[in-house]
Amino acid sequence: KLQPNQIRYFHTHMVLNMFYYLSLENILNLDHSAQAVTSIYEKTGGEKPKQARVLFIKYATPEKASRALDVFCKSYIPESTKANTKTHMSEEPAFFQVEDGWLGYRLKRGSLALVFKCPDEKTAQDIIKALVFDPSK
């Protein structure tokens, strides 16, 4: 369930780090030409609600989005051979178990969706699948 009071819009990595610390470096290659939003999704129904962080970024060009995903994978999940050997031109989502839960991403045209801290792979898949990419771009 999307938490509407947690939606934040931004353009740069410094502002992103105020909402959700990702890295000291600009590993998503954000600049003022990027349009980005982050929010929290909450999985309820268990004994303790679990939260996942979602980032959705629209880059100026598909090439910028692809380069950003390459840098992100090499910086954030360098141990993942799957993430770092895959061609980032593919529009297929990818999912990885990391230290703080499940991470997923999907690159489509000039947009990049990322989800962090998911309690399980299915939740990460469901969130990425639910995000709407603009079919007219």
PANU-355015 format. One line per field, with one value per atom (N, C-alpha, C): residue in one letter; atom name; residue number from 1; x, y, z. Coordinates in nm, 3 decimals. Example, Ala and Ser with C-alpha at 12.3 -4.5 7.8 and 13.67 -1.06 7.14 Angstrom:
<rs>
code: A  A  A  S  S  S
site: N  CA  C  N  CA  C
pos: 1  1  1  2  2  2
u: 1.319  1.230  1.320  1.285  1.367  1.290
v: -0.569  -0.450  -0.330  -0.225  -0.106  0.003
w: 0.780  0.780  0.780  0.708  0.714  0.787
</rs>
This chain:
<rs>
code: K  K  K  L  L  L  Q  Q  Q  P  P  P  N  N  N  Q  Q  Q  I  I  I  R  R  R  Y  Y  Y  F  F  F  H  H  H  T  T  T  H  H  H  M  M  M  V  V  V  L  L  L  N  N  N  M  M  M  F  F  F  Y  Y  Y  Y  Y  Y  L  L  L  S  S  S  L  L  L  E  E  E  N  N  N  I  I  I  L  L  L  N  N  N  L  L  L  D  D  D  H  H  H  S  S  S  A  A  A  Q  Q  Q  A  A  A  V  V  V  T  T  T  S  S  S  I  I  I  Y  Y  Y  E  E  E  K  K  K  T  T  T  G  G  G  G  G  G  E  E  E  K  K  K  P  P  P  K  K  K  Q  Q  Q  A  A  A  R  R  R  V  V  V  L  L  L  F  F  F  I  I  I  K  K  K  Y  Y  Y  A  A  A  T  T  T  P  P  P  E  E  E  K  K  K  A  A  A  S  S  S  R  R  R  A  A  A  L  L  L  D  D  D  V  V  V  F  F  F  C  C  C  K  K  K  S  S  S  Y  Y  Y  I  I  I  P  P  P  E  E  E  S  S  S  T  T  T  K  K  K  A  A  A  N  N  N  T  T  T  K  K  K  T  T  T  H  H  H  M  M  M  S  S  S  E  E  E  E  E  E  P  P  P  A  A  A  F  F  F  F  F  F  Q  Q  Q  V  V  V  E  E  E  D  D  D  G  G  G  W  W  W  L  L  L  G  G  G  Y  Y  Y  R  R  R  L  L  L  K  K  K  R  R  R  G  G  G  S  S  S  L  L  L  A  A  A  L  L  L  V  V  V  F  F  F  K  K  K  C  C  C  P  P  P  D  D  D  E  E  E  K  K  K  T  T  T  A  A  A  Q  Q  Q  D  D  D  I  I  I  I  I  I  K  K  K  A  A  A  L  L  L  V  V  V  F  F  F  D  D  D  P  P  P  S  S  S  K  K  K
site: N  CA  C  N  CA  C  N  CA  C  N  CA  C  N  CA  C  N  CA  C  N  CA  C  N  CA  C  N  CA  C  N  CA  C  N  CA  C  N  CA  C  N  CA  C  N  CA  C  N  CA  C  N  CA  C  N  CA  C  N  CA  C  N  CA  C  N  CA  C  N  CA  C  N  CA  C  N  CA  C  N  CA  C  N  CA  C  N  CA  C  N  CA  C  N  CA  C  N  CA  C  N  CA  C  N  CA  C  N  CA  C  N  CA  C  N  CA  C  N  CA  C  N  CA  C  N  CA  C  N  CA  C  N  CA  C  N  CA  C  N  CA  C  N  CA  C  N  CA  C  N  CA  C  N  CA  C  N  CA  C  N  CA  C  N  CA  C  N  CA  C  N  CA  C  N  CA  C  N  CA  C  N  CA  C  N  CA  C  N  CA  C  N  CA  C  N  CA  C  N  CA  C  N  CA  C  N  CA  C  N  CA  C  N  CA  C  N  CA  C  N  CA  C  N  CA  C  N  CA  C  N  CA  C  N  CA  C  N  CA  C  N  CA  C  N  CA  C  N  CA  C  N  CA  C  N  CA  C  N  CA  C  N  CA  C  N  CA  C  N  CA  C  N  CA  C  N  CA  C  N  CA  C  N  CA  C  N  CA  C  N  CA  C  N  CA  C  N  CA  C  N  CA  C  N  CA  C  N  CA  C  N  CA  C  N  CA  C  N  CA  C  N  CA  C  N  CA  C  N  CA  C  N  CA  C  N  CA  C  N  CA  C  N  CA  C  N  CA  C  N  CA  C  N  CA  C  N  CA  C  N  CA  C  N  CA  C  N  CA  C  N  CA  C  N  CA  C  N  CA  C  N  CA  C  N  CA  C  N  CA  C  N  CA  C  N  CA  C  N  CA  C  N  CA  C  N  CA  C  N  CA  C  N  CA  C  N  CA  C  N  CA  C  N  CA  C  N  CA  C  N  CA  C  N  CA  C  N  CA  C  N  CA  C  N  CA  C  N  CA  C  N  CA  C  N  CA  C  N  CA  C  N  CA  C  N  CA  C  N  CA  C  N  CA  C  N  CA  C
pos: 1  1  1  2  2  2  3  3  3  4  4  4  5  5  5  6  6  6  7  7  7  8  8  8  9  9  9  10  10  10  11  11  11  12  12  12  13  13  13  14  14  14  15  15  15  16  16  16  17  17  17  18  18  18  19  19  19  20  20  20  21  21  21  22  22  22  23  23  23  24  24  24  25  25  25  26  26  26  27  27  27  28  28  28  29  29  29  30  30  30  31  31  31  32  32  32  33  33  33  34  34  34  35  35  35  36  36  36  37  37  37  38  38  38  39  39  39  40  40  40  41  41  41  42  42  42  43  43  43  44  44  44  45  45  45  46  46  46  47  47  47  48  48  48  49  49  49  50  50  50  51  51  51  52  52  52  53  53  53  54  54  54  55  55  55  56  56  56  57  57  57  58  58  58  59  59  59  60  60  60  61  61  61  62  62  62  63  63  63  64  64  64  65  65  65  66  66  66  67  67  67  68  68  68  69  69  69  70  70  70  71  71  71  72  72  72  73  73  73  74  74  74  75  75  75  76  76  76  77  77  77  78  78  78  79  79  79  80  80  80  81  81  81  82  82  82  83  83  83  84  84  84  85  85  85  86  86  86  87  87  87  88  88  88  89  89  89  90  90  90  91  91  91  92  92  92  93  93  93  94  94  94  95  95  95  96  96  96  97  97  97  98  98  98  99  99  99  100  100  100  101  101  101  102  102  102  103  103  103  104  104  104  105  105  105  106  106  106  107  107  107  108  108  108  109  109  109  110  110  110  111  111  111  112  112  112  113  113  113  114  114  114  115  115  115  116  116  116  117  117  117  118  118  118  119  119  119  120  120  120  121  121  121  122  122  122  123  123  123  124  124  124  125  125  125  126  126  126  127  127  127  128  128  128  129  129  129  130  130  130  131  131  131  132  132  132  133  133  133  134  134  134  135  135  135  136  136  136  137  137  137
u: 0.085  0.000  0.090  0.067  0.143  0.109  0.212  0.193  0.198  0.083  0.081  0.149  0.154  0.219  0.372  0.424  0.569  0.622  0.540  0.582  0.670  0.787  0.882  0.934  0.937  0.988  1.125  1.215  1.349  1.418  1.536  1.616  1.759  1.814  1.957  1.979  2.099  2.130  2.141  2.178  2.187  2.049  1.949  1.812  1.761  1.788  1.750  1.805  1.931  1.993  1.928  1.857  1.781  1.660  1.601  1.482  1.519  1.621  1.665  1.812  1.896  2.038  2.074  2.129  2.169  2.321  2.386  2.532  2.582  2.704  2.767  2.788  2.817  2.837  2.703  2.704  2.583  2.571  2.541  2.541  2.420  2.324  2.211  2.224  2.338  2.363  2.247  2.201  2.092  2.145  2.066  2.096  1.963  1.969  1.844  1.757  1.809  1.725  1.644  1.675  1.602  1.479  1.373  1.252  1.236  1.242  1.243  1.141  1.095  1.001  1.039  1.021  1.041  0.923  0.894  0.789  0.810  0.723  0.726  0.598  0.616  0.504  0.508  0.392  0.387  0.308  0.367  0.300  0.238  0.107  0.036  -0.018  -0.074  -0.136  -0.057  0.068  0.150  0.147  0.228  0.234  0.297  0.387  0.453  0.456  0.401  0.405  0.549  0.570  0.703  0.698  0.804  0.807  0.913  0.881  0.976  0.987  1.105  1.130  1.130  1.059  1.052  1.111  1.193  1.244  1.201  1.152  1.116  1.177  1.259  1.332  1.308  1.270  1.257  1.377  1.464  1.584  1.555  1.642  1.625  1.631  1.709  1.721  1.730  1.696  1.713  1.860  1.952  2.094  2.138  2.087  2.120  2.065  1.946  1.887  1.969  2.010  2.090  2.226  2.290  2.419  2.401  2.292  2.267  2.250  2.179  2.162  2.296  2.379  2.512  2.593  2.597  2.672  2.613  2.482  2.415  2.454  2.444  2.474  2.618  2.710  2.852  2.884  2.811  2.837  2.760  2.634  2.546  2.544  2.554  2.553  2.670  2.792  2.907  2.932  2.889  2.911  2.816  2.717  2.618  2.662  2.705  2.744  2.625  2.509  2.388  2.360  2.373  2.344  2.448  2.571  2.679  2.719  2.659  2.686  2.566  2.455  2.333  2.341  2.285  2.283  2.169  2.196  2.096  2.003  2.009  1.913  1.787  1.793  1.678  1.574  1.448  1.340  1.288  1.353  1.311  1.355  1.268  1.308  1.409  1.484  1.581  1.566  1.591  1.572  1.689  1.728  1.845  1.820  1.868  1.863  1.991  1.973  2.086  2.073  2.164  2.172  2.042  1.973  1.853  1.722  1.720  1.597  1.618  1.512  1.517  1.521  1.599  1.616  1.569  1.499  1.458  1.469  1.485  1.485  1.428  1.384  1.337  1.371  1.431  1.465  1.372  1.307  1.220  1.227  1.275  1.296  1.383  1.336  1.415  1.382  1.315  1.274  1.338  1.366  1.425  1.345  1.298  1.228  1.314  1.326  1.403  1.320  1.332  1.266  1.368  1.368  1.464  1.392  1.462  1.417  1.287  1.262  1.141  1.160  1.053  1.065  1.087  1.045  1.063  1.063  1.104  1.115  0.979  0.875  0.742  0.694  0.717  0.679  0.754  0.882  0.961  0.906  0.874  0.817  0.683  0.597  0.465  0.473  0.563  0.576  0.629  0.734  0.790  0.684  0.611  0.506  0.394  0.364  0.254  0.291  0.420  0.460  0.428  0.371  0.328  0.435  0.482  0.577  0.496  0.529  0.456  0.477  0.373  0.389  0.408  0.384  0.397  0.539  0.631  0.769  0.861
v: -0.118  0.000  0.124  0.212  0.336  0.427  0.488  0.583  0.724  0.784  0.912  1.027  1.021  1.129  1.118  1.016  0.995  1.021  1.073  1.098  1.223  1.212  1.323  1.332  1.453  1.479  1.546  1.514  1.571  1.557  1.618  1.610  1.564  1.587  1.562  1.458  1.399  1.297  1.355  1.480  1.541  1.551  1.584  1.591  1.449  1.356  1.217  1.170  1.201  1.156  1.215  1.326  1.381  1.293  1.235  1.151  1.005  0.958  0.818  0.813  0.784  0.783  0.661  0.685  0.579  0.567  0.681  0.681  0.825  0.840  0.971  1.017  0.922  0.951  0.957  1.014  1.026  0.900  0.786  0.659  0.640  0.729  0.724  0.832  0.900  1.005  1.105  1.150  1.247  1.387  1.465  1.606  1.677  1.805  1.882  1.844  1.763  1.717  1.594  1.532  1.414  1.456  1.381  1.399  1.274  1.290  1.173  1.187  1.072  1.066  0.945  0.959  0.847  0.842  0.722  0.704  0.572  0.548  0.424  0.346  0.216  0.123  0.042  0.014  -0.062  -0.190  -0.300  -0.430  -0.454  -0.464  -0.485  -0.627  -0.662  -0.793  -0.887  -0.858  -0.941  -0.883  -0.939  -0.888  -0.749  -0.723  -0.593  -0.545  -0.426  -0.379  -0.365  -0.398  -0.386  -0.281  -0.201  -0.092  -0.117  -0.073  -0.078  0.062  0.098  0.230  0.215  0.304  0.304  0.433  0.421  0.536  0.518  0.625  0.622  0.747  0.727  0.838  0.839  0.954  0.977  1.059  1.000  1.067  1.139  1.232  1.310  1.221  1.114  1.023  0.879  0.784  0.643  0.608  0.673  0.647  0.688  0.803  0.847  0.748  0.697  0.600  0.472  0.424  0.302  0.320  0.432  0.459  0.467  0.528  0.538  0.399  0.311  0.176  0.102  0.119  0.057  0.103  0.234  0.289  0.239  0.241  0.194  0.049  -0.038  -0.180  -0.200  -0.133  -0.149  -0.094  0.007  0.070  0.005  -0.027  -0.070  -0.221  -0.295  -0.441  -0.499  -0.457  -0.500  -0.650  -0.715  -0.859  -0.941  -0.878  -0.951  -0.964  -1.081  -1.107  -1.088  -1.133  -1.122  -0.976  -0.887  -0.746  -0.682  -0.725  -0.656  -0.718  -0.831  -0.887  -0.870  -0.839  -0.824  -0.694  -0.695  -0.573  -0.488  -0.369  -0.283  -0.220  -0.268  -0.223  -0.307  -0.420  -0.507  -0.439  -0.459  -0.400  -0.498  -0.612  -0.710  -0.665  -0.680  -0.645  -0.746  -0.703  -0.790  -0.772  -0.880  -0.879  -0.947  -0.893  -0.942  -0.935  -1.037  -1.031  -0.962  -0.857  -0.781  -0.780  -0.712  -0.713  -0.673  -0.572  -0.522  -0.562  -0.673  -0.720  -0.746  -0.728  -0.750  -0.618  -0.616  -0.500  -0.541  -0.451  -0.479  -0.355  -0.375  -0.261  -0.299  -0.198  -0.214  -0.087  -0.106  0.003  -0.008  0.100  0.099  0.236  0.235  0.358  0.452  0.569  0.664  0.665  0.561  0.557  0.440  0.463  0.361  0.355  0.236  0.213  0.123  0.160  0.080  0.063  -0.052  -0.077  -0.137  -0.087  -0.126  -0.178  -0.260  -0.306  -0.385  -0.457  -0.539  -0.661  -0.704  -0.818  -0.951  -0.958  -1.081  -1.047  -1.144  -1.121  -1.093  -1.162  -1.141  -0.998  -0.943  -0.804  -0.711  -0.733  -0.651  -0.662  -0.783  -0.805  -0.734  -0.747  -0.685  -0.532  -0.472  -0.327  -0.280  -0.344  -0.306  -0.324  -0.433  -0.460  -0.355  -0.306  -0.210  -0.069  -0.039  0.095  0.113  0.225  0.252  0.333  0.279  0.350  0.416  0.539  0.615  0.552  0.492  0.424  0.521  0.648  0.744  0.795  0.759  0.809  0.703
w: 0.000  0.000  0.000  -0.096  -0.106  0.013  0.070  0.179  0.119  0.086  0.014  0.089  0.220  0.296  0.292  0.225  0.214  0.073  -0.016  -0.154  -0.157  -0.220  -0.231  -0.374  -0.427  -0.562  -0.551  -0.646  -0.640  -0.776  -0.789  -0.912  -0.886  -0.768  -0.746  -0.636  -0.637  -0.538  -0.397  -0.386  -0.253  -0.188  -0.267  -0.213  -0.185  -0.275  -0.250  -0.117  -0.089  0.036  0.160  0.146  0.259  0.288  0.185  0.201  0.227  0.154  0.165  0.127  0.225  0.198  0.115  -0.002  -0.093  -0.101  -0.121  -0.134  -0.127  -0.083  -0.085  -0.230  -0.318  -0.460  -0.533  -0.650  -0.732  -0.819  -0.757  -0.829  -0.920  -0.915  -1.010  -1.117  -1.120  -1.220  -1.229  -1.116  -1.111  -1.139  -1.211  -1.234  -1.254  -1.285  -1.295  -1.414  -1.505  -1.616  -1.577  -1.465  -1.418  -1.338  -1.353  -1.274  -1.189  -1.058  -0.971  -0.858  -0.813  -0.702  -0.617  -0.488  -0.396  -0.300  -0.255  -0.156  -0.084  0.009  0.088  0.059  0.040  0.034  0.162  0.217  0.342  0.321  0.362  0.356  0.492  0.495  0.621  0.627  0.738  0.752  0.840  0.862  0.952  1.091  1.175  1.313  1.318  1.226  1.222  1.076  1.045  0.906  0.857  0.730  0.670  0.561  0.553  0.457  0.350  0.229  0.118  0.060  0.012  -0.047  -0.198  -0.266  -0.411  -0.465  -0.570  -0.645  -0.790  -0.849  -0.991  -1.053  -1.156  -1.217  -1.367  -1.419  -1.562  -1.605  -1.688  -1.736  -1.867  -1.904  -2.026  -2.150  -2.145  -2.260  -2.210  -2.296  -2.258  -2.231  -2.300  -2.280  -2.139  -2.091  -1.955  -1.853  -1.877  -1.785  -1.782  -1.897  -1.905  -1.837  -1.860  -1.794  -1.642  -1.599  -1.455  -1.393  -1.461  -1.408  -1.403  -1.503  -1.502  -1.381  -1.359  -1.246  -1.114  -1.104  -0.983  -0.951  -1.050  -1.027  -0.985  -1.052  -1.019  -0.880  -0.837  -0.708  -0.593  -0.616  -0.507  -0.488  -0.597  -0.589  -0.670  -0.636  -0.717  -0.712  -0.606  -0.593  -0.679  -0.736  -0.814  -0.960  -0.996  -1.134  -1.226  -1.181  -1.263  -1.298  -1.200  -1.225  -1.314  -1.302  -1.371  -1.504  -1.540  -1.672  -1.763  -1.707  -1.786  -1.865  -1.984  -2.062  -2.008  -1.977  -1.914  -2.016  -2.138  -2.239  -2.229  -2.161  -2.144  -2.057  -2.091  -2.011  -1.907  -1.893  -1.794  -1.655  -1.557  -1.419  -1.365  -1.265  -1.198  -1.048  -0.974  -0.828  -0.761  -0.645  -0.573  -0.423  -0.353  -0.207  -0.161  -0.082  -0.028  0.125  0.189  0.335  0.404  0.353  0.422  0.355  0.282  0.219  0.071  -0.005  -0.149  -0.223  -0.329  -0.415  -0.554  -0.620  -0.758  -0.842  -0.973  -1.064  -1.198  -1.269  -1.407  -1.483  -1.597  -1.687  -1.807  -1.841  -1.958  -2.023  -2.147  -2.223  -2.140  -2.108  -2.030  -1.882  -1.834  -1.694  -1.621  -1.494  -1.408  -1.279  -1.246  -1.120  -1.033  -0.906  -0.810  -0.685  -0.623  -0.496  -0.400  -0.277  -0.175  -0.051  0.026  0.158  0.155  0.048  0.043  0.132  0.200  0.291  0.217  0.089  0.013  -0.137  -0.218  -0.362  -0.425  -0.382  -0.440  -0.420  -0.303  -0.277  -0.372  -0.389  -0.482  -0.624  -0.666  -0.800  -0.815  -0.714  -0.720  -0.730  -0.654  -0.657  -0.792  -0.842  -0.973  -1.082  -1.075  -1.174  -1.170  -1.052  -1.035  -1.082  -1.091  -1.135  -1.283  -1.316  -1.453  -1.524  -1.636  -1.721  -1.832  -1.866  -1.967  -2.104  -2.163  -2.292  -2.410  -2.390  -2.501  -2.519  -2.429  -2.437  -2.490
</rs>
